[in-house]
Amino acid sequence: MRPIISEIRQAMPRHTELVVIISESSDAVSGLAGQKEVIKCLNRDLSEVRECIAELQNASAEQNVVSEESEVTGQDEMQKEGEASKPRMLASMKRFFEPIESGRKKLGARYQEGQEHEQAQGQVQGQVQEGLDDSDINNQIRLAQDRENTILDWIAKSSEIQRGFEERVDLRRTAEHELDRLYTHLFQGPTEAFPEEDEHEITAYDAMQEYHNIASKAENEGCAANLLEAAITRLEEAYNHTERALNNGTKRSEYSPNDLAVINALDEADIDARKGRVLVLEAQVMSSEVPNLLDIKTGYHNLMLDFLSKPWATRSFMDAVHDSRLGLHNAKGQLAEERKKAVLRHHKFRLEAETLGAAEVITKEKLQKERRKIFYRVAPGDEGIPTHDPPPFPGAGPSNDPSSCASKE
């Protein structure tokens, strides 16, 4: 038996450092997600305020035009129209600022901590209220621009906080990966001194294999559905070319320029049909459930010779083209049905993969917990295994590295 006890004791200092890093950053992932949502809300409010500013500036420009026309024409109606624009402008101001203030109350605690934020928010609220009571449109624009600058300041501060969370998340992930590598190095394969760890390792490896098998099937079925969709597009193009050939060649009594159009259209139909067949073959590689494509006759080379040299062969040639069009139509229908089946299989396997992924997380957490217990139980200077366990520690998600859980002989 290899000296695993001494190796564990030698790795104990670094193991402790990694556990501390991961434990202290347990809130980093959720904190980063929350901070991204805050910035998203702020950006949305910034867009609303800028829209408000643009509308107020347009109202101001309209009022200036009305004022100038009123001075030139001396008509009281235009002056009244200018006065009538003020309530509309104030309503616009209120429409944009009231939802923003409501949102600030819900998310204010996340934007800035302490009394400084509350005081700043109160000042802004007072400015908005004062602006709504003021009929001076320029003052309304100024208040809106002040609001814009305030939100920009909040976005800058929130972005700085987000960068801090991102650094902590990166540090946590690096520590998790290093801890996984350390565990794999020490515990990979049978460990006679720790049979419980062997059992957890076998269970975790089996769960990982099952998850990856189903996830691979889900991905393959999704690829097959995409390939079948591309094949349908190709057959649709071939069908259109065949239709064009029939439109140009149904009324032929002797050679005409339309004959060249017929030949070109059928040649393009043949090319697209061949590409469709290739795509179906690729889909069959991704999924064994995809059947062979229906037989489509698009090779007209021998018939074309008769078509050009024998006027009496026109009818038989066009009958063959009609049959080809019907074959393309039926093949498109077949592929459409097969694509639906592939999509259903993809959704089915994806749901199974989600369930198995959650199960894999649980088994890996149990394995990691057992391995941490071993580290804490093997104390320096003791040949036995003490009974005290390590503190609680959050586990990692589904692994994409099959080597993280080695199989047992």
Secondary structure, DSSP 8 states (H G I E B T S, - for coil): ---HHHHHHHHHHHHHHHHHHHHHTTTHHHHHHHHHHHHHHHHHHHHHHHHHHHHHHHHHHHHHHHHHHHHHH--HHHHHHHHHHHHHHHHHHHHHHHHHHHHHHHHHHHH--SHHHHHHHHHHHHHHHHHHH---HHHHHHHHHHHHHHHHHHHHHHHHHHHHHHHHHHHHHHHHHHHHHHHHHHHSS--TT-HHHHHHHHHHHHHHHHHHHHHHHHHHHHHHHHHHHHHHHHHHHHHHHHHHHHHHHSS-SS--THHHHHHHHHHHHHHHHHHHHHHHHHHHHH-TT-----------HHHHHHHHH-GGGHHHHHHHHHHHHHHHHHHHHHHHHHHHHHHHHHHHHHHHHHHHHHHHHHHHHHHHHHHHHHHHHS-TT-SS---------------S-GGGS----
